[in-house]
């Protein structure tokens, strides 16, 4: 027989809740904390994290290639001496050390508990995600804590449209709600896991009051609920999802006044930031995450208020697969002033720097189109962009395929996009639902918005 610690023996849950409070204790701790005290808390965690980082072969290679030695990084002030890395580095690690890569810090005979999932593969091949008990549960806690801060109650019924299978999203949201909120949870998943018509009937039958997921599919479900005639039975009061660049008003109107809240995170890091009850920007969970905004081109820190890549260090993840200066390639900017608690605030997800298209010298983010075409009765809000390169001239052009209910002035819509994006794009119209085979909105957590046919 072999002796080894089980999942729940590998962490101290009482200490975890003391270090990362939830409910009223969360607001009480951080409402009046000074920035200096918060930084000291981050610095203490970072020092422990670096001790773990030096034990991981991936970081030994990454940092050693830059001539960095352990004594060079003494505190959080030294973090900028460390190189950033991104998904391409992790995928290279997996290719060289299949099937898990060498970034988890698990030895060949290591019997430490580990959870395996993958990313959704929105920007390429799905990536391996590994979690230890502490990293997993703090990540869960950050989501559950956020939901409770927004007013989630034990008597709420939560409907989730996050995907399952190998994808991390649906699983860790379920764990977040069941472990840290006491609310009832419906793991409906995507449209391919539970058909849309079945989902809205489940919402009516079980008295769903809160829905969580990506806003694209949440809006689609509102149309299905209308078609099924269920709004006399569905009493949704709150939506907590990834709202992106769109105005939340259209989503709230589609769900008959349910209040929508935004949050942001990625598979490698878990939840990074979320709106508070004030809905005045997304608060970065700074007791657990250290967020830097770096210039997309040169990697330098951006000035306050300027847009940059979000580079994240998970201060709490010092067991399996520590995350130290991971470049998400998602862009945002920091907001000024102080909100309800000590944590700094960001504007939220504004697009992906590695999904950016440069047309005639203008940087264009496909996600920006959503905000330009929403709240119009002639459009459904669904679209997909295709970029192609003309062989002779080497000129890049983008065609935006937009769903229209009829009566849309194509020339006027093209002019609206030209003004909003700062560059001319081609516009084509199609019937409602016609973009779904391209965006895969019914089967993916995050719909495809850019199809790049340039071969670059």
N, C-alpha and C positions, 0 to 999 in steps of 0.2 A: 504494500500500500504506500501511497505517496501523500505527504502532508503539504498543504499549500493554503494560502489565505483565499477565502471566497470574496466575492465582490463587496459585500457589506462589511467584511472584516478588514478590508484594505483602506478604509477611510474612517474618520471620526465625524459622524454626521452632526453631533452636537457642536463640535468645534467649527465645522463648516458653517452652520447657521449663525454661530456667534461672529465669525469672520465676515460673513456676507448676509446681513440681516434681511428679513422679508417683512411685509406688512407695515404696521405702524412703526416698528423698530427701525426700519429702513429710512423712513422720512425723518424720524427723530434724530438719527445719527448724522445725517448729511445735510439737514436743513441749515444748520449754523456753523458747520465745520469750515475752517479757513482753508485757503488754497495751499498754504504752507503745510498744514497738518495732513492734508490729502496727499501731497507730494511725498511726505515722509512715509506714509503708509505704502504708496506705490514703490518707493525706493527699497523698503525692507523686503517686499515681495520680489522685486527684480533681482536682488542679490541672491535670494534662494533659487530663483529661476535660472540664473546663470550657472550656479553650481550644477544643476541638472543638465543644462545645455552642453556643458563641457563633457558630459558622459555619453553624448549621442554622436555616433559616427558622422551623420550628416553635417552637424555643426562643426565637428572637428575638421572636416574637409573644407567646409565653406569659410570658416574663419581662418584656418591655417593657410589657405591659399592667399589670404590678404596679409599674412605675417603677423596675425593677432595671437597673443598669448593670454592666458587666464589673468595674469596680473595687470593687463592693460585695461580691463573693464572692472572698475572698482565700485561704481554706483550708476544710478540711472542717468546721471549727467554724461556718462561715457557712451550711451547707447548709440549715438550717431557714428561712433567709430566702427560699429558692426555693419556689414553689408546687408542690404535687403535681399530677399529672395521671393519667388513667385511660383505659380503653379507649374511653369515649365521646368523649374529646378526639381520640384517634387516628382514630376513625371519622369524626368531623367533618372532620378534616384530609383524609381520603381523599375525602369528599364534595365538599370545596371544591377539592381539587387531585387529581382522579382521574388514573390509577387507583391510584397509589402513596402519595398524600399528600405532605406536605412535611417529614416527620420523618426521612427517611433521610439527608439531606445530600448527595444526588446531583444534580448539575447536569444540564441538558438534554443536553449533549454529553459528559457524564462517562463515560469508558470503564473506570472502576474495576470490578473484579470484584464482583458482588453475587449473593446467593442469595435466591430468593423462595419463601416458603411461606405458609401461613395457619394461624390457630388452628383448633381443632376446631369452634368455634361453639356450645359448650355453653350459653353465656349470651346467645346472639343470633347475628347475622350473623357469619360468619367474618371475621377481621381479617387484613390484610396483615402479614406479617413479612418483614423484610429483614435480611440479614447480610452483612458484609464478611468477608474471609479471616481476619483476626485475631479478630474477634468470634466467628465461627463456630467456629474451632478451639479457642479457650480454652473456649467453651461445651462443646464436645465433650470436651475434656480434663477438665473438672470431673466429668463423668459417668464417664469411663474411670478417672480417679484414684480416685473413690469406689468403683467396683467392685473395683479392685485392692486398696484398703485393706480391703475386706471379705473378701478372699481369693480373688478370681477369678484363675485361673491360665491360662497359654497352652494347657494341655491340656483346658480346659473347653470345652463346647459350649453356646452360649447361645441359647435360644429366646425370641424377642421377639413379644409380642402387641400392640405399639403399631401404630397405624394408619398408612397411607401415603397415596397420592394427594397432594392439595395440603397435607394436614396435616403439620406440622413433625415431630411426635413420632417416628414410626418411622424417618424419614430420619436425624435427628441421633443417635438411639440407635445405629443401625447404624454411623454414622461414628465415634461414641465408642468402640465395641467394636473395630472394625477398625483404627482409627488408633492407639489407645492401650492395647490389652490383649493383642493377638495371639491371642485366643480365636477359635474358629470361631463364626460367627454365622448363625442361621436367621431370616430376616425373614418370619415367618409372617403377621404382621398380625392383623387382626380376623377374626371369624367369617365375614364376608362376603367377605374376601379369600382365606382358606383355611378351608374348613369345619372345624368343631370336631373331627369324627371324624378328618379327615385330619391335623389338627395333632397330636393325641396319638399317632397312628401315626408321624408324622415324629419325634416325641420319642423313641419307642422305637427306630426304625430308625437314627437318627444318634447315639444315646447322649447325649441332652441331660442336662446336669448342673445348669444354671442357667436360670431363667426370669425374664424381666423384663416389666413391664407394669402395668396397673391391676388391683387386687385382685379386682374384681367378676368380670371375665372369667377370671382365673386360677382362682378358685374354681369357676366353671362348668366349666372344662376338667378339673378333678379329678373331677367327676361323670361326665364323658364317658369319662375314662380308666378309671374303675371299670366303667362299662357295657361298655366294649370289652375288659375283662379284661386290661389292659396293665401292671398294676403289678408283675408279675413281670419286666418288661423295662425299665420306666422307673425310673431311679435318680437322681431329682432330689435335689440336696443343698442348694440355695440358691434363694431367691426374693428378688429385689430389685425392689420395686414401690411403688406409692402405696397405703399401707395405710389411710389415712384415719382414721376414729374407731374402727374395729373392733378387737377383741382379735385379735392375730395368731394366737392358739392354734388357732382354728377353721381358718384357712388352712393352718397347718402340719400339723394333723391330717389335713386333706383330702388333702394331698400326702405322707402317710405319714412325717412327721417332718422334711421339708425345712425349713431355718431361714429365716425371713422377716425382711427388713430394709426399713425405710421410707426414703423420700426425698421431697423436695418441690422443685418448680420450676414455672414457667409459660412459655408460648411466648415472651413478650417478653424474658425475662431468662435463660432456660435454668435449669440447676440452681442452686438457692439454698442448700439444706441437705440433709444426709443423715446417717443413723445411722452410728456407728462400730462396730467389733467389740464394744464394750461394750453396745450397744443401750440407752444411757441418755440419750435425747434425740437430736435432730438437730443436728449441728454445722453452723453457717453457714459457708460458704466465704468467710471474711472477707478473704482475700488477693485476692479477685476481686469480692466483693459487699459492699455496705454496706446493712445492713438496719435499718430503723426500725419501731417498733410505735407506731401512732398511734390515738388514740381515734376510734371509729367515728362519733361524733356531732360532735365539735368539732375534730378533727384535731390535738389536742395530744399530746405524747409521753405514753405511759402509764407509770405507776409499775412498777417491777420486779415481775414476776410477774402483772401484770394483762393482760387480753386486749386486743388491738388489731389493726387492719388492718396487714398487712405491706406496707411501702413500700420499694421496692428501687431502689438505684442500682448499675448494672453498672460497676464501676470500670475494667474492662478494655476496655469496648466503645467505643473512641474512633475507630472508623473509620466504618462504615455504621450508621445508626439508633442513635445513642447513647441510653442509657436512664438518665435522671436524675430520681429521685424518682417512680417509677411505682407507683401504688397498685394492688396486685393485688386488693384487696377480699377476700382470704383472711385469716382471723383465726387467731392463735395467741398464746402467751405465752412469755416467756423463762424458762428454768430457772436456778436458782441454782447456785453452786459452779463448780468447774473440772473438766473432764473429762480425757481422755487427751491432748488438745492444747490450744493457746491459744485456739482459736476458741470463741465463745459458743455456747450450745445453746438450741434452741427445742423446744416440745412437739410440733411438727408441725401439719398442717392440721386445723383444728377446725370449719370451715364457711366460708361466704361471707357477708360482711356485706350484699352486694347480692342475696343469695338468702334473707335472713333474713325471717321472717314474724312479725309482732307480733299475737298473739292475746290478747285481754283483758289487755293491758299486759305480756305476757310475750314476750321475744324467743326465738323458736324457730328452730333450724337443722335442716332436714330430715336432714342427714347424721348428726345425733345419734341418730336412730332406729336406725341400723344396729347400734350397740353395745348397744342395749336388746333386740334380738330375735335376736341371734346365739347360737350354741351351744345351740340348742333342737332336739331331734330331730323335733318336729312342724312346724317352720318351715324353709323353704329359705334364709332370710336376705334374700330379694328383696322389695322394696317400692317403692311410689311414692306421693307425697303430692299431693293436689289441694286447692287453696284456692279457695273460692267466697264471694261476698258476697250475703247475703239482702237483696233490694231494699228491702223495707219497713222493716226494723230497722237496715239497714246493718251487721249483725253479720257478722264474718268467721268461717268455720268451715273446719277442715282435716279431710279424710278420708284415712286411711292405708290403702291397699290392700296387704295382706300375703299372700304365698303360704303356704299351709298344706298339709302332707302328710296332714292329717286328725287329728281328735281335739282340735283347739285350742279352748280356752274363750275365746270372743270377749270376753265381759265381763271376764274376768281379764286378758286381754291389753290391753284398753283401760285398765284400772286400772294395769297396769305402765307403760304409756306416760304416763299422767297423772302418776304419781309421778316418773318419770324426766325428763319434760319440764317439769313444773311447771304444766301447763295441760291441760285436757280436749280430746282430739281424738276424732273418730269413727273406728271401725275396721271395715273390711270384709275378709273373707277370700276367697281365690280359689285355684284349683288351681295346682300347680307349673307354671311357665312362662307363666302367664297375664299376668304383668306385662310380659313381654318386648316386646310391641308398643308399650307406653307408654314403657318405659325405653330401648328400642332397644339393649339390652345386647349383642346379637350384631353390631351394625354400628357402634357408637360406641366411641371410646376411653374416654369417661367417660359412664356411663349417666345418663339424665335421672331426677332424684329429685323434682322439684317441677314441677307443672303449675299455673300461676296463672291462674284464670279470672275474676279480679276486674276485669280491664281497667284496672288502675292502673299 
